[in-house]
């Protein structure tokens, strides 16, 4: 959603610096109800570890609020490059390091709440800086650092994203208040008409996506996740 929203807003004559911040803030607001919808579906599949999510999430909320605030002071080119670079690094990390654990697809969930909290804060900061909600970081963190099976990691990440996206939305709304040249019907860097169009389709389709993820073996799910991140990262860096 971030690249699509960015390209759409710039096509309306909005500067790239404002457009990228609008895309971050608006898509984070889309992520919020979408994450609720997806987490509910995963909970029905018993694929959400709520104890972990309730540690990661609030810490991520605080970090995302700070990350969104920092992003409002950076240029559009820096934010675009940072977004594209982040998803490429995470895709490479998963491709090289995550394979053995995902091939097993199982393991005991052994973790300390303090360790989860320590991961939640920086993940939230990056989520606020890049408008991605944090799933691209939470999923590999849960699998690599805490031995979560991939399906449990995806469900738990969705539950955690409810909090991180909320922190980011607040940050972009507050710090964008009074900024000139925003699109009509905007609350800070969050544009309500764009949000409504994206949310109206993404919320019901999150149900379909959650159902589809449980129909796929872990190996195929990993490949899809990595391929998608590579494509998005390259597009934001100007490839294609």
Long-range contacts (C-beta under 8 A, 24 or more apart in sequence): 1-27, 1-30, 1-31, 1-198, 1-202, 2-27, 2-83, 2-130, 2-131, 2-132, 2-232, 2-236, 3-232, 3-235, 3-236, 5-194, 5-198, 6-80, 6-236, 8-194, 9-183, 9-191, 9-194, 12-183, 14-181, 14-182, 14-183, 15-76, 15-181, 16-76, 16-77, 16-80, 17-75, 17-76, 17-77, 17-79, 18-76, 18-179, 18-181, 18-182, 18-189, 19-76, 20-76, 20-79, 20-80, 20-83, 21-71, 21-72, 21-76, 21-79, 21-172, 21-176, 21-189, 22-182, 22-183, 22-186, 22-189, 22-190, 22-191, 22-194, 23-131, 24-68, 24-71, 24-79, 24-130, 24-131, 24-168, 24-172, 24-189, 25-68, 25-131, 25-168, 25-169, 25-172, 25-173, 25-176, 25-188, 25-189, 25-190, 25-191, 26-189, 26-190, 26-191, 26-194, 26-195, 26-198, 27-131, 27-198, 28-64, 28-68, 28-127, 28-131, 28-133, 28-165, 28-168, 28-169, 28-172, 28-190, 29-165, 29-169, 29-190, 29-195, 29-199, 30-195, 30-198, 30-199, 30-202, 31-133, 31-161, 31-165, 32-162, 32-165, 32-166, 32-169, 33-199, 33-203, 34-199, 34-202, 34-203, 34-206, 35-133, 35-158, 35-159, 35-161, 35-162, 35-165, 35-206, 36-162, 37-203, 37-204, 37-206, 37-207, 38-158, 38-206, 38-207, 38-209, 38-210, 39-155, 39-158, 39-159, 39-161, 39-162, 41-206, 41-207, 41-210, 41-211, 42-154, 42-155, 42-158, 42-159, 42-210, 43-155, 43-159, 45-151, 45-155, 45-210, 45-214, 47-151, 47-152, 47-154, 47-155, 47-156, 47-214, 48-152, 48-155, 48-156, 48-158, 48-159, 49-109, 49-148, 49-152, 49-155, 49-156, 50-156, 50-159, 52-109, 52-111, 52-116, 52-142, 52-146, 52-148, 52-156, 52-160, 53-156, 53-159, 53-160, 54-159, 55-113, 55-116, 55-117, 55-120, 56-116, 56-117, 56-119, 56-120, 56-123, 56-138, 56-156, 56-160, 56-163, 57-120, 57-159, 57-160, 57-161, 57-162, 57-163, 57-164, 58-120, 58-163, 59-116, 59-117, 59-119, 59-120, 59-121, 59-124, 60-120, 60-121, 60-123, 60-124, 60-127, 60-134, 60-138, 60-160, 60-161, 60-163, 60-164, 60-167, 61-124, 61-163, 61-164, 61-166, 61-167, 62-121, 62-124, 62-167, 63-120, 63-121, 63-122, 63-123, 63-124, 63-125, 63-126, 63-127, 63-128, 63-164, 63-167, 64-124, 64-125, 64-127, 64-128, 64-134, 64-163, 64-164, 64-165, 64-166, 64-167, 64-168, 64-171, 65-124, 65-128, 65-167, 65-168, 65-170, 65-171, 66-124, 66-125, 66-128, 66-171, 67-124, 67-125, 67-126, 67-127, 67-128, 67-129, 67-130, 67-168, 67-171, 68-128, 68-129, 68-167, 68-168, 68-169, 68-170, 68-171, 68-172, 68-175, 69-128, 69-171, 69-174, 69-175, 70-125, 70-128, 70-129, 71-128, 71-129, 71-130, 71-171, 71-172, 72-171, 72-172, 72-175, 72-176, 72-189, 79-129, 79-130, 80-236, 80-237, 81-236, 81-237, 82-129, 82-130, 83-130, 83-131, 83-132, 83-233, 83-236, 84-232, 84-233, 84-234, 84-235, 84-236, 84-237, 85-233, 85-237, 86-126, 86-130, 86-132, 86-136, 86-233, 87-132, 87-136, 87-229, 87-230, 87-232, 87-233, 87-236, 88-229, 88-230, 88-233, 88-234, 88-237, 90-136, 90-137, 90-140, 90-229, 91-226, 91-229, 91-230, 91-233, 93-140, 93-144, 94-140, 94-222, 94-225, 94-226, 94-229, 95-226, 97-140, 97-144, 98-140, 98-143, 98-144, 98-222, 99-222, 101-143, 101-144, 101-147, 102-143, 102-150, 102-218, 102-219, 102-222, 103-218, 103-219, 105-149, 105-150, 105-151, 105-217, 105-218, 106-149, 107-147, 107-148, 107-149, 108-147, 109-146, 109-147, 109-148, 109-152, 110-146, 110-147, 111-146, 115-145, 115-146, 116-146, 119-145, 120-160, 123-164, 124-164, 124-167, 127-161, 127-164, 127-165, 127-167, 127-168, 128-164, 128-167, 128-168, 128-171, 131-168, 133-161, 133-164, 133-165, 133-168, 134-160, 134-161, 134-164, 134-165, 135-161, 136-229, 139-225, 149-218, 150-218, 150-221, 150-222, 151-213, 151-214, 151-218, 151-221, 154-213, 154-221, 155-210, 158-210
